[in-house]
Amino acid sequence: PFDDALPVFLDVNRLDRYDGREEYGEDRFLTIGLADDFELTVTYTLRGDTTRIISARKATRHEQLEYWKNR
């Protein structure tokens, strides 16, 4: 459930970036952060005052290394 991804947004060391890989018809963002002591990558969009989570998954090894390198 996406509720498990919410701690990522509270991680002060999270990495945020714009997802410009494709034209989605909306701005999408990727955030890599910790949730329950493991790294998650969350893709989301902003709609007004609402953050809409599109996907949440375990971070890839590359994403994990990027996260820890930038702490």
N, C-alpha and C positions, 0 to 999 in steps of 0.2 A: 504493500500500500504506500501511497505517496506520503502519508503521515511520517513514515520512517525517514523521508528525505528532508523534512523540515529543519532538523539540527544543522544541516549544511549551511543554511542561510544565517545561522547564528555564529558560525565559525569565524572568528576574527581574522584567521589566516587563510580564508578561502581565496581561491583564484576565480576571478570573473572575467569573461571575455565574450565578445560578440561572435555569434555563429553566422558567418557569411559564406558558408560553403555552398549553399544553394539559395535560390529565390523562393522563399516560403510564402510570400504574400503578407508577411508580418516580421517584425524584428524578433530574432531569437537569440538567447544567451545561454552560455554554458558556465556552470559553476562547479568547481572541484573543491570538496571540503570533507570534513570528518563528520560522521554520524555513528554513534556507538563504537568508536575506536576503529572504524574502517573507512576507507576513502570511497566516496560516491561522486559520480558525475551526474549533475542534474541539468536537463535542458528545459528552458521555460520561456514564456513570453509575458509581456506586461499588457494588460487590458484595463485601462483606466487605473483604478487603485488596486486592482487584483493581479496577483502573480499566479499565472496558470502554468502548472507543471505539465510538461509534455512527456518527459521520460526521466527515469532515475535508474541508475545501474551502478554496479561496482566499477570503479575507475580502472582503466587499463593500466598495465605496468608502466607505460610511458607517462600517463597522466599522474600516477602515484609519484613517480620520480620528480615530475615537474612540480607537484604540490610540495613535496618535502624540500626540494631545492630552493623554493621561494619563501620558505618560512622564516 
